[in-house]
């Protein structure tokens, strides 16, 4: 077999190398008009043998007379220099001839996970596949001497072995990087891509990644999915709230994390202005949504006007504490008047700002969580990189916090990023953002059902109507007095 130095120094007339089972013959393609017209392409880089860009190739290349395979001399040199260490097994070249009935794992690259679409190489003893792109461009380093978040060097194990990644706790099935000092195995992506310090929409403080949570009485429960975390593996942890932890995978979901690694970024508390200013000893206020007049607090405001509704949540004033304008009909529930000017929403990864007007002067805005239109207050995103600039959340859904306690269910509810469940209130299927009970597997609520008012007043009844649970197996059918149809 010709050595790397031999053919690098000069063109070897006939070359055998570990990546191919036929001899390759040197050929001056530039001198053959017929071959130029056929525009042969290199097996490795898929560029024509006559292209001078982007590799500025020499005229002498290699050709297999038995199967017609062609390779640039520079591509062969690249393979010799970068892939001499692969598990010491013979690497054979194959043409892609698989069918839809074949096992997809047999024809997937074990480095980039892509389905192989053309010729590829396989280590026959250990069954490792390498596609063309990875052989030329994506060779994994044998050793990472200074990994980003680990004090010891990491060495690749080129083997189809099942392992649990120490930083993220997720199973892998091939090519882990191994720390020989502390016996941990790591996905290649987790070495550099797993952020060290992040901010998520489920917690008020930053959380930092740790390789090892350690034991704790009662265990560790993920603050996003509400399932237990194996303390042996890595996770994200809050330094201010010792019990708050999140799975590495849950913390880095696009619905939860804004994509920014905050390591070395100063943790400065953002100064957020109050939604109102108290102007006298009586507790009168001026609210940012109604700065022209003064609002006065009424502890138990009762009115016969069925059309009088809170300007923020658009729900009726049913004897609740509220702020009423001393000069006009503007009125806010006490709870709505105290909504923060800026807040982190559970369903959005950037902080949102309270607004009493819709975008572009529209009268109604659509709430993403409710999928209904409102003319009340909304929370908007003003982040310059946000892909959801025209997505709004109304005041009712923005007031939901985790854990969410509902009067009609004995357990707290959480957003657990599950879908396709059935709402226990309206019996419709939920496709996005349900509130779920982690104790009762079948209990979920739509956001809008979870935030229904606990009591309402109807113009046809002198008394308040209270929200209640279904009666289960009723002796007789129950009928709605308004629409005169059966209730479920």
HUGIWO-V412149 format. One record per backbone hydrogen bond with DSSP energy under -0.5 kcal/mol. CO is the residue of the C=O (numbers start at 1). NH is the residue of the N-H. If there is no record, write none. Layout:
co = {CO & CO}
nh = {NH & NH}
This chain:
co = {3 & 4 & 5 & 6 & 10 & 13 & 15 & 16 & 17 & 18 & 24 & 25 & 27 & 27 & 28 & 29 & 31 & 32 & 33 & 34 & 35 & 35 & 36 & 40 & 42 & 47 & 48 & 52 & 59 & 59 & 60 & 61 & 62 & 63 & 63 & 64 & 69 & 70 & 71 & 72 & 73 & 74 & 75 & 76 & 77 & 78 & 79 & 85 & 86 & 90 & 90 & 92 & 94 & 95 & 99 & 103 & 104 & 105 & 107 & 109 & 114 & 119 & 120 & 121 & 122 & 122 & 123 & 123 & 127 & 128 & 129 & 130 & 131 & 132 & 133 & 133 & 142 & 143 & 144 & 144 & 147 & 154 & 155 & 156 & 157 & 159 & 159 & 163 & 163 & 165 & 166 & 170 & 172 & 176 & 177 & 178 & 178 & 179 & 179 & 184 & 185 & 186 & 187 & 188 & 188 & 189 & 193 & 196 & 197 & 198 & 199 & 200 & 207 & 208 & 210 & 216 & 220 & 221 & 222 & 227 & 229 & 229 & 230 & 231 & 231 & 233 & 235 & 236 & 237 & 240 & 241 & 241 & 243 & 244 & 245 & 246 & 247 & 248 & 250 & 253 & 253 & 256 & 260 & 262 & 264 & 266 & 267 & 270 & 271 & 273 & 275 & 277 & 280 & 284 & 284 & 285 & 286 & 287 & 290 & 294 & 295 & 296 & 298 & 298 & 300 & 301 & 304 & 305 & 307 & 308 & 310 & 312 & 315 & 316 & 320 & 321 & 322 & 322 & 323 & 324 & 330 & 331 & 332 & 333 & 334 & 336 & 341 & 343 & 343 & 345 & 350 & 351 & 352 & 353 & 355 & 358 & 359 & 362 & 365 & 365 & 366 & 366 & 367 & 367 & 372 & 374 & 377 & 378 & 378 & 379 & 380 & 383 & 386 & 388 & 390 & 392 & 393 & 394 & 395 & 396 & 397 & 403 & 404 & 404 & 406 & 412 & 413 & 414 & 414 & 418 & 421 & 422 & 423 & 428 & 429 & 430 & 430 & 434 & 434 & 435 & 436 & 436 & 439 & 440 & 442 & 443 & 444 & 445 & 446 & 447 & 449 & 454 & 456 & 458 & 463 & 464 & 465 & 472 & 478 & 480 & 485}
nh = {7 & 8 & 9 & 10 & 12 & 26 & 24 & 2 & 20 & 91 & 15 & 63 & 29 & 61 & 31 & 32 & 33 & 36 & 37 & 38 & 39 & 40 & 39 & 49 & 46 & 42 & 51 & 56 & 29 & 30 & 73 & 27 & 71 & 25 & 65 & 68 & 64 & 43 & 62 & 76 & 77 & 78 & 79 & 80 & 81 & 82 & 83 & 87 & 89 & 92 & 124 & 122 & 120 & 97 & 102 & 106 & 107 & 108 & 116 & 113 & 109 & 132 & 94 & 130 & 92 & 124 & 127 & 128 & 129 & 123 & 110 & 121 & 135 & 136 & 137 & 138 & 156 & 145 & 147 & 154 & 150 & 144 & 178 & 158 & 159 & 161 & 175 & 165 & 172 & 169 & 234 & 165 & 163 & 157 & 186 & 155 & 180 & 183 & 184 & 179 & 166 & 177 & 191 & 191 & 192 & 193 & 195 & 209 & 262 & 207 & 258 & 203 & 198 & 237 & 235 & 219 & 229 & 245 & 226 & 222 & 220 & 231 & 233 & 213 & 214 & 213 & 210 & 246 & 208 & 242 & 238 & 244 & 245 & 238 & 223 & 236 & 251 & 252 & 253 & 256 & 257 & 201 & 262 & 265 & 266 & 268 & 269 & 272 & 273 & 341 & 288 & 286 & 283 & 279 & 280 & 295 & 277 & 290 & 293 & 326 & 285 & 324 & 301 & 322 & 302 & 319 & 306 & 308 & 309 & 317 & 314 & 377 & 310 & 318 & 301 & 334 & 298 & 324 & 332 & 296 & 325 & 311 & 323 & 337 & 338 & 339 & 354 & 345 & 352 & 348 & 345 & 382 & 343 & 380 & 378 & 361 & 362 & 358 & 367 & 374 & 368 & 392 & 371 & 372 & 367 & 365 & 395 & 355 & 380 & 393 & 353 & 386 & 389 & 391 & 392 & 368 & 379 & 398 & 399 & 399 & 400 & 405 & 406 & 413 & 409 & 438 & 404 & 416 & 436 & 434 & 430 & 444 & 427 & 423 & 431 & 420 & 421 & 416 & 436 & 445 & 414 & 438 & 441 & 443 & 444 & 437 & 424 & 435 & 450 & 451 & 452 & 467 & 465 & 461 & 458 & 466 & 456 & 474 & 487 & 484 & 480}
